[in-house]
């Protein structure tokens, strides 16, 4: 928590200093960057308060590689590969509808291969409640839910997120996210009566090992997190933007420490229809829910613009 406060104290004054350049005697309303320039949420931990503009349809394809020191299934440490196709539609002004299907293809890694609950679709919407007014940031909310559509899936997980985005005359933007998750289903988590040991064995209610987790591997039913981020232009026309964010969130399983992840990368609006982005993640603490390292690549194709 000290790291969160320190980072917030560092980023917010910097953002305020940048914003002072755009102060005028009149309060004006600014529409935060729209169209293809909003951050692609599938590729980042941070999300901006900018829905896809009305009438625009985007197809999104995200591939991730993740490696972790202690997988969620407590098996051998290995890499995981995740492919996530999805789409986003500007259904109305300030309203975006979206859906995606994460597909875990590896055999270990950040959360382990999802033998149960894999390929479940996520659906939801982003609603920008207020545009930026002067130095008062744009405000939006985002809700999404996992639909238990595949073998052995159970119940549904729901996430609610609040996003603030402030854009400055320099083209730099700052973001603050706060989210909460109601994790109701297994989504690939071990059964509640499983007894799992590290460096040992577990069988039913019996287990032996140097570290015996027992029921502590149960999924945490209420999860929360905070994300602080910034992005800005790398070239004169702003087609290429750098992105930096830091996330602190609760662990996904009971008995584990909170997760802290630093992420950096870029997004390139090739033209009105095509966008390419890349992110690199580094886990700041070694837990079963935090990747040691990860790389994400996203390609977005707009069907209308």
N, C-alpha and C positions, 0 to 999 in steps of 0.2 A: 504493500500500500504506500510505503514511503516513496517507492520509485514512481508510482502514479502521480503523487502530489508534486514530486520534483519535476517530472516531465511536463505536467500541466502548468506549473509555475514558469517553466522555461518557454513553452510554446505560446501560451496565451499573451504574455507581454510582447513577444516578438510579433505576433499577429496584430496586436493593438498598434505597435509602432508602425507597421506597414499600412494599417488602415488609416492612420492620421494623415497620410498624404492625400487621401480622397475626401477629407472633410470639407464641406462647404457650408455656407450660411443657410442653404435650403436643404430640407430633408427630401431625398429622392428615393424612389423605389427602383431597385436593380433586379433584373431577372438573372439569377445565377446561370452560368453556362448551360446551354441546352443543346439538343440535337445529338450528334455523335461524340461530343466532347465530355460528357459525363463519365465518371469512373465506372468501369465494368465490374459490377459487384461480385461476380463469380470468381474474379481474379484477385480480390483484395479483402483484407479483414475490415478495412474502413469503407464506409459507403457515404456518398454525398447526398445532400437533400435535393437532388435533381432527377426527377423522373424522365423517362423517354418522352420526347415531345409528342403532342397529339397527332395521331395518324401514322406514326413511324412504327415499323415492325423490324425487329432485329433478331437474327439467328446467332447464337453464341456457342462457341466450342472451346472448352477449357480442359487442358491436360495438366496434371500435377504429378510430381515425383516427391516423395516424402521419405525420410529416414529418421528413425527414433532409437534411443538407447534402450527403452523398455516398452515393448508393445503393450497395447491395452489387453490383449489376450494372454500376456505373460509368456508367450512362446519365444522362439528364437528371434533375435533382433534381425530385421531384414528391411528391404525397401518396399514401399507401396506405390502403386500407380493408380491414379484416379482420373477417369475421363467423364466430363460433365457436359452433355449437350443441353441446350435450353433456348428459350426465346423470351423476348420482352416486347410488349405492345403498349404504345401510348393510346389508351382507350378513350381518354378525354384530357382536357387541359388540366395539368397538375396531377394526373392519375395514370399510373403504370400498372399493368397486369403482367405477371411473369410466371414461368414454370421451368424447372430443370430436373434432370435425373442423374444424380451422382452414381457412378458405376466404379466400385472398387475392384481393381483387376489384379492386385498384387497378392502376396502370400504372407505379409507381415507388415510391420511399420507402425505408423502413427496410431492407428486404431485396430490394426489387424484385419485380415481378410474377412469380409462380412458374409459369412455363410448364411446368416439369417438377416432379413431386412434389407439386403442389398437390392439396388435398382428401384427403390421406392421413390416416387416422384415428390418433389416439393412444389407447392403452388402458393401464390400470394399476391400482394399489391403494395405499391408505394404511393403515398398521397402527400403532396407538398401542401401543407396547411397555410404557410405564409411565405411570400417572396422576401428577399433581402430589402431592407429599408434603411438607407444610410449605412451605419455600422452595426445595425441590428441584423444578425444572420438570418438566412433562410431556415425554415423549420419544417421538417417532414417526419412522417411516421411510416413504418414498414411492418407488415405482418406476413408471416409465412407458416405453412404447416406441411408436415410430412404425411403423405397418404399411404397407409399400409396396404400396398397392392400386390406384394410379392410373397413367395413362400415363407412361412413362419414369421411374417411380420405381425406386430401386435400394436394395437391402439395407434395414437398419433402424437407426434411432437409438435409444439407450437412455439414460435419465436415472435416477440414484439420488440421493435427497435425504434428509438428516437434519434434523429440526426439533425445536427446544426452545421451549416456551411456558410462561411463568410468569404466573399471574393473582394480583392483589392485592386486598385488601379494598376498595380504592377503585374496583374495576372495571376498572382499567387493566391491560393485558397487554403483556408484552415477548416478542419472538420473535427467535430466531437460526436461520438456515438455512445449510447448507453442501451444495453439490451438485456432481456431476460428470456429464459427458455423454460417451458414446462415439458420435461422429458418423461413421457408416460409409457412409451413402448420400449421393446428391447432393442430394436434397430441394430441387431447383431451383437448385443451385449450378452455375456454369459448368463445362464439361468440363475435365478436368485438363490437356489439351493446348492449351487456348485461350490465346491471347496477347492481353491486354487493355491498352489504353493510354488514358490520360486526355489530352484535348486532342490526339488523334492518331488512329491507326488500328492495327488488329491483324488479321493474316491468317495462320492456321496457325501456323507457328513464327516468322513474321516480324512485327515490330511497330515502330512509331515513335511517339514522343510525348514531351511534356515530362515526364510521369510514366509509365513503362512498368512495369507490375506483373508481366507474364509469368506464371510459375507461382505467384507469391506470392498469387494469388487463390484457390488451393486451399483447401478447407475444412480447418479445424483438427480433426484426428480426436479429440483429447482436449481437452475444454473443462471449465472449473471456475468456481465462483462462490461468493460469500458475500452473504447478505442480513441486514440488521438492521432490525427493525421494532417498532412499538408501535401499539396501538389502545386506545380508551377511550370511555366513554359521553359523549354530548352532551346527554342529557336524563335525568331522574330514573329512569325505568324502563329505561334502557339500550337502548331500541328503535333509536335512532340512534347510531352509533359513528363516531368519526373514526379514520382510518388513516394512518400515516406509515411509509415504509420507504426504505432506501438499499441499492442493489445494486452490487457491484463484481464483474465477471466477465471472463474472458478473451474475446478477440475470436473471432468465428466463422470468420474467414479468416486465414490466415497473412499476416504482414507488416503487421498493424494493431495499434494500441495497445489496452489493456484498456478495457472499457466501464464507465462509472459513470452510474447513473441515480437520480434522486431522485423519489419518487412520493408523492402525498398525495390524500386523498379521504374518502369516507364510505360507510357501508352502513346501510340502513334496513330493519329487520324490520317490514314493514307489519302482518302478522299471522302466524299459525302457518304459513300456506301461501305467502306472497308476500314477496319480498325484492327491494330495488332498491339498486344501488350505482353509484358513479361514481369514477373515478380520473383523475388528471392526472399526466403524466410530463414530466420535463425532463432532457435529456441534459447532463451536466456536462462532457463533452469531445466535440469534434466528430470522430467517426470514422464509417466506413461502417456500423458495427453499432450505433451509439448514436443514438437519435432526438433531433432538436432539441427536439421537443415531441410530445406524444401525449395523447389522451383516450380513456378506455374507459368504456362503460356496460354494466351487467349486470342482467339480470332473471332471477330464480329462482322457479320454481313447484314447490311440493311436492305430490306426488300422494298421499302418505301422511304422517301425522304422529302 
